[in-house]
């Protein structure tokens, strides 16, 4: 029996990897469905102190991130619409309910069970009531090789009335970043060569720092990762890696590319090749 155990464990992990691949494939399909409906991939959202708002569309007015915007294309329309047309206070309460709802397509079973986990963010979400237990995604959008962060306005009124000076994102290189609206035409390096969404690297103990908030927030380390030369993909471990892609798999991490294909990227990939996959328009070929 002891001799059979490693084989059983290997078979189970193979099944979990297959599920992870399929989940990313579904994310890719959802992204393209969004693109077909709106003419661009989902926005990266405002910042990690803002969550999805069902009354603010799916463009740069939407404070929530990419995961919130693709919910209707993951058979989660009811969840995405929760709170639509409600009072601001009711929307805050229902936004916490959304944050606490697991979505199978955004979970890698190799890392953890599909469940809710303690919220550990140091910032309160500005348009939602606090939630003690939240759903955390194992996937992050490609934010390119240039780190751009923007918390966003203090209040919704500041955004509506133009009283907030948004950070300039003209030099952003990825497909997702604060208030992004990237079309496939802007991915001039080719959709088959450019990352869309990949697995994110986490710290083993508690999966904190870059995984302490929930899936539906705007742009931050929980929902976006980078591909600069000093941030290669690495496996889950004991040290910080909250800006990097990575996974709980041994050989590498899965990415869905902008053409919808899912590929395993090895941890020992040339950092320059990894960087090029993250840049949508640097004109450099990936061989």
N, C-alpha and C positions, 0 to 999 in steps of 0.2 A: 504493500500500500504506500509506503514512504517513497518508493521509486516512482510511483504514478503521480505523486503530488506536484512535482515540478512541471510535468507535462500538462496537468490540469490547469495549473496557474498560468502557464504560457498560452494555453488555448483561451482562457478567460481574458487575458490581456489582449490577445489578438482580436477577440470580439469587441473589447472596449475601444481599441484603436479603430476598428471598422466603423463603430458608432460615431466616434469623433470625426472621422473623415466624412461620413454622411452628414453629420451636423453642419460642418463647414460648407459642404456642397449645398445644403439647404439655405444657409446664410447667403451664399453667393447667388443662388436663384432669387432669394428675397431682395438682395441688393439690385439685381437687374430688373426685377419687377418694379421696384421703386423708380429706377432710372427710366423705365418705359412710361411710367405714369407721370413723372414730373420733369423728366429731361436731364436729371443729374442724380448722382448717388446721394444717399442721406447726408444731411449736415452732421458735422462733428459735435454740434451743440455749442452752448456758451462756455461753460466751465463746470468743474466738478462740484460746485455748490448749487447747481441748478438741475432739476430733473424734468422729465417730459411733461408738457402741458397739452392736453387734448384739444384745446381751442386755438393753438398757435401754429397750425399747419405743419409743413415738413420742409420748410426752407430755413434761411438764416434767422428767421423770427422764432424758431423753435429752440427753446433752451435745453431740451433733452438731447441725448446723443443718438448715434446711429442705431443702437439696439432698440430704442424706443420707436424710432421712425419705421423700422421694418417689421414691427409686431403684426400688422395686418397681413403681411405676406408669409408669416409663420403660423397662420391660423389662430392668431391672437387678437383679432379685431376688437372683440369685446373688452379685453384688457386695455388696449390702447385708447379706447374711447371712454374709459371709466372716468367720470367726472365732467364730461363734456357738457357745457352749458350750466354747470352748477355754480353756486356762490364761491367766492374765493376761499372761504374757510372750509367749505365742503370739499373743494378741490384739493386743498392741502391734506385733508384727512384721507381722501381716496388716493392721492399720490403716494402716501405711505403704504397703502394697501397694494398698489401696483408694485412698489419696491420690494414687497414681501411675497411676491408670486413667482415661483420657479417656472422657467421656460426650458423645456428639454433640449431644444435645438441650440441653446447657448451654453450647454454644459458638456464638459469632457469627463466621462465616467472613469477614466484612468486616474484622475486626480481626486475626485470626491463624488459623493452621492448627490443626486438631484434633490436639493433641500434648501433651507434658509440657514444663514449663519450670522453671528454677531456683527453688527455694524460698528466699525472701529474708527471711522473718519473723525478727524479733529475739527472739522467745520460742520456747522449745521446747514442742512439743505434749505435754501432761501424760499422755496415755494412748496414746501411739504412739511408735514408734521414729522417729528422724530420717529424712527422705526428701530426697534431693538434688534430684530432679526430681519435680514434682507437676502435677496437672491443675488449671488455674485456670478458673473460670467467668466468663463475660462478663455474667452477670445477677446482680442483687441484689434482695433482698426490700424491700418498702416498710416502713420503720421509722418513718414519720410525721415530724412536725415537731419532735419533742422528742428530743434526743440522750440516750440512756441506755446506758451501758456497764457491763459486769460481767464480769470475767475468770472468775469462778467459784472454787470451792474449790481448795486446793493439791493435795488427793488425793481419790480417789473415796470413801474412808472418811469423810472430813469431810462429804461430801454425804449419804452413807447414814446416818451417825450424828447428823446435825443439828448438826454443829460448824461450820457456815459461815453467816454472816449475809448472806443474799441481799439484793441491792439491791431497794428498793421500786419496782415497775413500775406502780403503780396509775394513774399519770398518763400512761402510754404512749399514744400516739395512733395508731400505725400498726397494721398487721396482724401484723407480726413484730417481736419484741424479745426480750430475754433471758427464757427459760422461758415464752414466750407460748403460749397455747392459745385462739386467737380463733375464735369461731363466726360464721357469717354473720349470726346474729341481733344480734351486737355491731357489725355494720357498719351503723349506723342511717342513715347518709347515703346508703345505697344501693350495692349491689354494682356497678352500672353506672357509678358516679361515683368509685369508690375503686380506687387502684392496688393490684395484688397483687405483681407482680414486674416490674422493668424493666431496661433495659440500664444498666450502670454506667460512669461516666466514668473514664478511665485516663490516666496520663502517657505521652506518646509514647515517650520513651526508656526502654526496658526494662519499660514497664508496671508500674512499682513503686509502692509506697505506696498501699495500698488494693487492691493486686493482687499482693502478694508472698507470699501464703499459698495454701492450696488450697481447693477448692470445698466440702468436707464438714465444715469447722469450724463451731463455734458462732458466735453473733452477733458481728460485727465489721464493719469497713469493707470487707472482701473479700466479705461475703455479705449485707450490708444497707446501704441508703443512706437519706438523709433529704430532707425536702421543705420545710424552714423557708424563710422569705423570703430569707435570705441565701445559700441553696443552690439556685439554679435549675439546671435541666439545662444542661450545656455540652458541646461536642464534646471529644474527646481533644485534649490540648495539652501544652505544655511546663511549665505551672505546676501547683501542687497543686490537687486537686479530689477528694480521696479520700473525701469524705462525700456527693458529689453523684451524681445520675444523669447519664447522657450516653452517647455512643457514638462509633463510628468512621464513622458515616454523616454525610453532609453536611447534610441537612435537619433532622434531629432524632433522637430515640431512641424505640424501641418499648417499649410497656408492655402487659402483659396485665392487664386489670382484674379485679376480683373476681367479675364475671359471666362471665368467660372470653373476653371480646372483646379483640382486639389492636388497638391504635391507635398511630399515629405522633404523638408529642408534639413540636412544634416547639421549637427552642431559645429562640425569642423569646416563648414562652408568658408570659402575665402571671404573675409570681411568686406572687401571691395565689391564682390559680386552681390553680397547681401545688401550693401548700401545701394547698389544700382537697382536692385529689385524694389527698393523702397522709394526711389526717386522716379516720379512719373514722366519727367521731361528733361533729362540731362543730356540726351543724345548719345549716350554711351551704350554700346551693344553688350548684351550678356551672352557669352559663349557657353 
